[in-house]
Amino acid sequence: MDAHMDRLYCAEVEPVRRAFEDLGLLRDERVLHNLLFMEDKYLPSSDYFKCVQSEVKPFMRRIVASWMLEVCEEQKCEEEVFPLSMNYLDRVLSVLPIRKNQLQLLGAVCMFIASKLKETLPLTSEKLIIYTDNSIKLDELMEWELLVLRVLKWDISSVTPHDFLDQILTRLPLDKDSSSSIKRHAQTFIALCTTDFKFAMSPPSMISAASVSAAATGIMGAPWCSQVKLFHRLQHIISTEDQVIDIDCLKACQEQIEQALATNIHSEQASVPQQAMVGESQMVQAPKYISGQTTPTDVRDVHYS
């Protein structure tokens, strides 16, 4: 009887339900070609800081992006949420002038929308308000959600680098464990690229392929990459009949990603508590319970020989 009673007191937590990988979709060339065909549609303007925004500057975007990444990590969001929300943010900034003290509000709204699209249990408005240190109000969040959706014309299924990861990895000669490890590290590189505006105009397929290459170089080693002709394989995967990707461009993108990683590690080692002004009276607050990681997969786990 006691044993039965103990069972009744057990806390039953409903796990997050995830779909199994559909190899039919991952190996269907039509899916990959559709992604490659659609990706340019969702690229932001390359010069919106000069032509559209008068108050918002690139360094402010980086501060808010870092804050958004920390929120997504602390809340254990799906990996797609952060790059998707940053895509929304860049697309909105490409056409809608805002004040610098509205940038964090815009970032919160973009995460709010992206999590609704990608999460089983999306971020709540209450949590987002707390993460802004109560600098925004619920009615502002609701009002700006409709504003952002109107600006995006309700087209929120953006193509991001994450959409290409599984498509690329299933076409490489990798076992399950190696593929999983490379994917985890590639997600780190994608997060780093997403916070840096210089990658914002790069095609998502290019960022994804270069991230996979950088991760494979660190995990599998340069000899393996050379043996399987990794760059040529990646070039073939992300090229179309109308556009063949230059291998030199792919290599250059990988070098930029590795430089971003090195810069991030250096910044971590010399970092101080971050609290940066983005408005006259508004501070971007880092979450109070961050564990120490700055990316979905800690950059300190990535090593190069």
Summary of the structure (lengths in Angstrom):
residues: 305
radius of gyration: 20.4
end to end distance: 60.1
largest distance: 73.5
contacts: 903
relative contact order: 0.13
helix: 62%
strand: 2%
